[in-house]
Amino acid sequence: MNKKLVFVTFLAFSIVAASRVYADPHLPEKFDVSLTGLQFGWTIDQTVEFLKKRVEDRYGVLIRDTMDVRNRDQLRREAIAEAATIGTEIVKFDGSDTRWNVSEVKDEFRHGFGEEMLHVKEGVTHLYFYYVDGALYKLQMTLPKDQQKEFLKDVVRAYGEPTITSEKGGFTADANETVRVWADTSISFSVTDHSERFQCFSFRWADARVDAIVKAKWPHEDADTINPLILESMEWASDPNSEEYGEDFDPVGDMLGVSPTPTPKPEKKPAKSGKAKPRKK
């Protein structure tokens, strides 16, 4: 484990803990009161304990407000069953489980950098808790796309208008996505529209300092990560008439070591001999 990274991470978490005294405007609990008390820097076990208590509190209100004894018993059974599922899906991003690479969380991790994720499903809502070196630093919540307009109103009431609104898309993106960002505090918050491909949208809270440290370790998404066959084609397409390439140059075939089939040239027909026929009068 990188001691320098752990020290910086710990320092960042300490700053976030202290910021609670000053009521950071982007705390998750300002949007969802049931997340009150959640802290970045927790271990997975601490998060699981918190989430189980959260289920207990939610069902406790339902049980309290239910007069029918049989319904109360049913609610208690449901509470026990739901709490039992928490902590059963923990993903280590070590390359052994790649199904998340093509999901709505694909941009939130990289394999081989000591990252883990706790996944919890609550009805149609999914909660993803992200850890680096065993410490929680990011929370993502996804909901069905048809609820986006309603929840965006709640977001604006909780956090105000976004600092930045941008569009993701183009050559390397899977689909266009609208990203709204609330920044400039110790906790960053953003909303991303994944409805075009994943039929959902997501809320994302992160310890801004630790988030930056983690992303700095990731390989940059630049030209070096593009398929070399695509790069070769791009280079050729930019100047197909260059002397470096012959008339029959095939960029992909050249990368694969396959010789191109020469383009057959049309045969020139011999010119007709003899005198031209006189015009008819």
C-alpha positions in Angstrom: 0.0 0.0 0.0 1.3 3.5 -0.9 2.0 5.1 2.5 2.1 8.6 0.9 -1.3 8.1 -0.7 -2.8 6.8 2.6 -1.5 9.8 4.5 -2.9 12.2 2.0 -6.1 10.3 1.8 -6.4 10.4 5.6 -5.7 14.1 5.7 -8.4 14.7 3.1 -10.9 12.7 5.1 -10.0 14.6 8.2 -10.7 17.9 6.4 -14.1 16.5 5.2 -15.0 15.5 8.8 -14.1 18.9 10.0 -16.2 20.5 7.3 -19.4 19.0 8.7 -19.1 21.5 11.5 -19.5 24.2 8.9 -22.4 22.3 7.2 -20.9 21.6 3.7 -23.7 22.6 1.3 -23.4 19.4 -0.7 -23.8 16.8 2.1 -25.9 13.8 0.9 -28.3 14.3 3.8 -29.4 17.7 2.4 -31.0 15.7 -0.4 -31.9 12.5 1.4 -32.4 12.9 5.1 -32.0 9.1 5.6 -28.3 9.5 4.7 -27.7 11.8 7.7 -24.5 10.8 9.4 -22.9 9.0 6.5 -19.2 9.9 6.5 -16.5 9.6 3.9 -13.5 7.7 5.3 -15.6 4.8 6.7 -14.7 1.2 6.1 -17.1 -1.2 4.3 -18.1 -2.7 7.6 -19.0 0.7 9.0 -21.0 1.5 5.9 -22.9 -1.8 6.1 -23.7 -1.2 9.7 -25.0 2.3 8.9 -27.2 1.0 6.0 -28.7 -1.8 8.1 -29.6 0.7 10.8 -31.1 2.9 8.0 -33.4 0.0 7.0 -34.3 -0.6 10.6 -35.3 3.0 11.0 -37.3 3.1 7.8 -39.3 0.0 8.6 -39.6 1.2 12.2 -41.7 4.1 11.1 -43.9 1.9 8.9 -44.4 -0.6 11.8 -45.2 2.2 14.2 -47.9 3.6 11.9 -49.5 0.2 11.2 -52.3 -0.9 13.5 -52.8 -4.4 12.1 -50.7 -7.0 13.9 -50.3 -9.3 10.9 -49.1 -6.4 8.8 -46.6 -5.5 11.4 -45.2 -9.0 11.4 -45.0 -8.9 7.6 -43.1 -5.6 7.8 -40.7 -7.0 10.4 -39.9 -10.0 8.1 -39.4 -7.6 5.1 -37.0 -5.5 7.2 -34.9 -8.5 8.3 -34.8 -9.8 4.7 -33.7 -6.5 3.2 -31.1 -5.9 5.9 -29.7 -9.4 5.2 -28.9 -8.4 1.6 -26.7 -5.4 2.6 -23.0 -6.2 2.3 -23.5 -9.3 0.1 -22.3 -7.6 -3.1 -18.8 -6.2 -2.7 -16.8 -5.8 -6.0 -13.0 -5.6 -6.1 -11.9 -3.8 -9.2 -8.9 -6.1 -9.8 -9.9 -7.1 -13.3 -11.6 -10.3 -12.3 -15.2 -9.0 -12.7 -15.6 -6.9 -15.8 -19.4 -6.8 -16.1 -19.4 -3.3 -14.6 -17.2 -2.0 -17.4 -20.4 -1.7 -19.6 -22.7 -0.4 -17.0 -23.9 3.1 -15.8 -20.9 3.1 -13.3 -18.3 2.4 -15.9 -16.7 5.9 -15.6 -16.4 5.7 -11.8 -13.5 3.2 -11.4 -10.5 1.7 -13.0 -9.1 -1.8 -12.5 -5.9 -2.4 -10.6 -5.8 0.7 -8.4 -7.0 -0.7 -5.1 -10.6 0.3 -5.6 -13.7 -1.5 -4.3 -17.5 -1.0 -4.5 -20.4 -1.9 -2.3 -23.6 -2.3 -4.3 -27.0 -2.0 -2.5 -30.4 -2.2 -4.3 -33.4 -0.5 -2.8 -36.4 -1.2 -5.0 -35.7 0.7 -8.3 -32.9 2.7 -6.7 -29.3 1.5 -6.7 -26.6 2.7 -4.3 -22.9 2.4 -5.1 -20.3 3.1 -2.4 -16.7 3.4 -3.6 -13.6 2.8 -1.6 -9.9 3.3 -2.1 -7.5 1.6 0.2 -10.5 0.5 2.2 -11.9 4.0 2.8 -15.2 5.3 1.5 -14.7 8.4 -0.7 -17.7 8.4 -3.2 -21.4 7.6 -3.3 -23.4 7.2 -6.5 -27.2 6.8 -6.6 -29.1 5.8 -9.8 -32.8 6.0 -10.5 -35.0 5.3 -13.5 -35.0 7.9 -16.2 -38.7 8.7 -15.9 -38.1 10.1 -12.4 -35.4 12.5 -13.5 -37.5 15.7 -13.8 -39.1 15.2 -10.4 -35.8 14.6 -8.6 -33.9 17.4 -10.4 -36.4 19.8 -8.7 -35.5 18.3 -5.4 -31.8 18.7 -6.2 -32.2 22.3 -7.0 -34.1 22.9 -3.8 -31.4 21.2 -1.8 -28.3 22.5 -3.5 -29.4 25.4 -5.7 -28.6 25.7 -9.4 -25.6 23.8 -10.9 -22.2 25.4 -11.3 -21.6 23.8 -14.7 -23.8 22.1 -17.2 -22.1 20.3 -20.1 -22.6 17.6 -22.7 -20.5 14.5 -22.9 -20.3 12.8 -26.3 -18.5 12.5 -29.6 -15.8 10.2 -30.9 -15.0 8.2 -27.7 -18.3 8.4 -25.9 -21.0 5.7 -26.0 -23.8 8.2 -26.0 -24.5 11.9 -25.3 -24.9 12.6 -21.6 -25.9 15.8 -19.9 -23.8 16.4 -16.8 -24.7 19.0 -14.1 -22.0 19.8 -11.6 -22.1 21.5 -8.2 -18.5 22.2 -7.3 -16.2 24.5 -5.2 -16.7 22.8 -1.9 -15.0 19.9 -0.1 -17.8 17.6 -1.3 -18.5 17.6 -5.0 -21.9 16.7 -6.3 -23.1 16.0 -9.9 -26.1 14.6 -11.8 -25.5 12.7 -15.0 -28.2 11.6 -17.5 -27.6 8.0 -18.7 -31.0 7.6 -20.2 -29.9 7.2 -23.8 -28.0 4.0 -23.1 -28.8 2.8 -19.5 -32.3 4.2 -19.0 -31.4 5.9 -15.8 -29.7 9.0 -14.3 -27.3 9.2 -11.4 -26.4 11.4 -8.4 -22.8 11.4 -7.4 -21.3 12.7 -4.2 -17.5 12.6 -3.6 -14.8 13.8 -1.3 -13.4 16.3 -3.9 -9.8 16.1 -2.7 -9.6 12.3 -2.6 -11.6 12.0 -5.8 -8.9 14.0 -7.5 -6.1 11.9 -6.0 -7.7 8.7 -7.2 -8.4 10.0 -10.7 -4.8 11.2 -11.0 -3.7 7.6 -10.7 -5.9 6.5 -13.6 -4.4 6.3 -17.2 -5.4 9.3 -19.2 -8.1 8.8 -21.8 -6.1 10.1 -24.8 -5.0 9.0 -28.2 -2.7 6.4 -26.7 -5.7 4.4 -25.4 -7.5 4.3 -28.8 -7.4 1.1 -30.8 -4.2 1.3 -32.9 -6.2 0.2 -36.0 -8.4 3.2 -35.6 -5.4 5.5 -35.1 -3.7 4.2 -38.3 -6.9 4.8 -40.3 -7.2 8.3 -38.8 -3.6 9.1 -39.8 -4.1 7.9 -43.3 -7.5 9.6 -43.7 -5.9 13.0 -42.7 -3.6 12.9 -45.8 -4.5 9.9 -48.1 -2.4 11.5 -51.0 0.8 11.6 -49.0 3.9 10.1 -50.8 4.2 7.7 -47.8 1.1 5.8 -49.0 0.8 4.1 -52.3 -2.2 4.1 -54.5 -3.4 0.8 -53.1 -2.5 1.5 -49.4 -4.9 -0.1 -46.9 -4.3 1.3 -43.4 -5.8 -1.6 -41.4 -4.2 -4.2 -43.7 -0.9 -2.5 -43.3 -1.2 -2.8 -39.5 -2.1 -6.5 -39.8 0.7 -7.2 -42.2 -1.7 -8.0 -45.1 -0.6 -7.0 -48.6 -3.3 -5.1 -50.5 -4.7 -6.4 -53.7 -3.6 -4.0 -56.5 -6.4 -2.1 -58.0 -6.8 -3.2 -61.6 -6.2 -0.4 -64.1 -8.6 -0.1 -67.0 -7.1 -1.2 -70.3 -6.5 1.6 -72.9 -8.3 0.8 -76.1 -6.2 1.3 -79.3 -7.0 4.3 -81.4 -9.0 3.5 -84.5 -6.9 3.9 -87.8 -8.1 5.1 -91.1 -9.6 8.2 -92.6 -12.6 9.7 -91.0 -15.9 9.1 -92.9 -17.1 12.1 -94.9 -20.2 13.8 -93.6 -23.4 13.2 -95.4 -24.6 16.2 -97.3 
